[in-house]
Amino acid sequence: MNSLIFAAHKKTMLTVSVKEAENLDKALKKFKKKFEKTGVVKELRKRQAFEKPSITKRMEKRKAVYKTQLQREDAGE
């Protein structure tokens, strides 16, 4: 069994185990899934533009209100 090692983050290394007869596309798909779970891209996008803490809190409150409205609609049906 071979393993491919990719540097996904400065502190972390992602390893993807590849079987003998396994396709490279399948290994890349595994890597992409693991990489997405680390949240590196999400963090990068977040750091590209500064957002004031008050705006962040406001958006979180709006999301919470929206989610509760959806739950009420689902329960009412």
HUQUICOR-V122422 format. One record per backbone hydrogen bond with DSSP energy under -1.0 kcal/mol. CO is the residue of the C=O (numbers start at 0). NH is the residue of the N-H. E is the energy in kcal/mol with one decimal. If there is no record, write none. Layout:
CO:NH:E
CO:NH:E
This chain:
1:17:-3.0
3:15:-2.8
5:13:-2.4
11:8:-1.4
13:5:-2.5
15:3:-2.7
17:1:-1.7
22:26:-1.5
23:27:-2.4
24:28:-2.0
25:29:-2.0
26:30:-2.3
27:31:-2.7
28:32:-2.0
29:33:-2.3
30:34:-3.1
31:35:-2.4
32:36:-1.6
33:37:-1.1
38:42:-2.2
39:43:-2.3
40:44:-2.5
41:45:-2.0
42:46:-2.0
51:55:-2.0
52:56:-2.5
53:57:-2.0
54:58:-2.4
55:59:-2.2
56:60:-2.3
57:61:-2.2
58:62:-2.3
59:63:-2.3
60:64:-2.4
61:65:-2.5
62:66:-2.7
63:67:-2.3
64:68:-2.2
65:69:-2.1
66:70:-2.3
67:71:-2.2
68:72:-2.2
69:73:-2.3
70:74:-2.2
71:75:-2.0
